[in-house]
Amino acid sequence: MLQRPLLTRDFAQMRPAVGRWLKVVLLWQVVVVAASAGYVAVLGSQHPRGIAWIAPAIAAIFGTALPLQVAVVAILRASRGS
């Protein structure tokens, strides 16, 4: 989705590609946060003792956010031209 436009180093091609990528990423993050909130809501009243039951929801949110940093670094490098 981003690889070809970023490799061209042409801002006219990069800008729409980054916009599309941001829309997809934001939609995916909303889905993950909604699913995690649903998980917490369903298990919140019946969870076992302790707080480890919330770990899957937290891991899902952080697990989808961390790879975004790689894409942001690639976008920044392409925009600098180096």
QUINORKA-V892780 format. One record per residue. N is the residue number from 0. RES is the residue in one small letter. PHI is phi in whole degrees, -180 to 180 (NA if undefined). OMEGA is omega in radians with two decimals (* if undefined). D_LAST is the distance of its C-alpha to the last C-alpha in Angstrom with 1 decimal. Layout:
N;RES;PHI;OMEGA;D_LAST
N;RES;PHI;OMEGA;D_LAST
This chain:
0;m;NA;-3.10;20.2
1;l;-111;-2.95;16.5
2;q;-60;-3.11;15.0
3;r;-62;3.14;15.6
4;p;-61;3.14;14.7
5;l;-71;3.14;11.3
6;l;-71;3.14;10.7
7;t;-72;-3.09;11.9
8;r;62;3.12;9.3
9;d;-98;-3.08;12.7
10;f;-62;3.12;13.7
11;a;-65;3.10;17.3
12;q;-91;-3.09;16.9
13;m;-71;-3.05;14.7
14;r;-59;3.13;17.1
15;p;-65;3.13;20.2
16;a;-65;3.12;18.8
17;v;-66;3.09;17.7
18;g;-61;3.10;21.2
19;r;-63;-3.14;22.9
20;w;-62;3.13;21.2
21;l;-62;3.11;22.2
22;k;-62;3.14;25.7
23;v;-64;-3.12;26.1
24;v;-64;3.13;24.8
25;l;-64;3.09;27.1
26;l;-62;3.13;30.0
27;w;-63;3.12;29.5
28;q;-64;3.09;29.5
29;v;-63;3.12;32.6
30;v;-63;-3.12;34.3
31;v;-65;3.14;33.5
32;v;-65;3.11;34.8
33;a;-65;3.11;37.8
34;a;-65;3.11;38.6
35;s;-66;3.10;38.3
36;a;-65;3.07;40.5
37;g;-63;3.10;43.0
38;y;-60;-3.13;43.1
39;v;-65;-3.14;43.7
40;a;-66;-3.12;46.4
41;v;-70;-3.08;48.2
42;l;-89;-3.05;48.2
43;g;-59;-3.09;48.5
44;s;-89;-3.06;52.3
45;q;-122;-3.04;53.0
46;h;-69;3.06;50.5
47;p;-69;-3.12;51.7
48;r;-62;-3.14;52.1
49;g;100;-3.11;49.0
50;i;-116;-3.11;45.5
51;a;-65;-3.13;44.0
52;w;-65;-3.13;44.7
53;i;-87;-3.08;41.8
54;a;-56;3.12;39.2
55;p;-60;3.13;38.4
56;a;-68;3.12;37.6
57;i;-66;3.13;35.4
58;a;-64;3.12;33.6
59;a;-64;-3.12;33.0
60;i;-67;3.13;31.4
61;f;-70;-3.14;29.2
62;g;-65;3.09;28.5
63;t;-87;-3.12;27.1
64;a;-84;-3.08;25.1
65;l;-63;3.13;23.3
66;p;-64;3.11;21.3
67;l;-63;-3.14;20.0
68;q;-64;3.11;17.8
69;v;-64;3.14;15.9
70;a;-66;3.13;15.3
71;v;-65;3.10;14.4
72;v;-63;3.11;11.7
73;a;-64;3.11;10.3
74;i;-65;3.14;10.9
75;l;-63;3.12;9.3
76;r;-64;-3.14;5.9
77;a;-66;-3.12;6.5
78;s;-73;3.10;8.0
79;r;-79;-3.14;5.6
80;g;86;3.13;3.8
81;s;-114;*;0.0
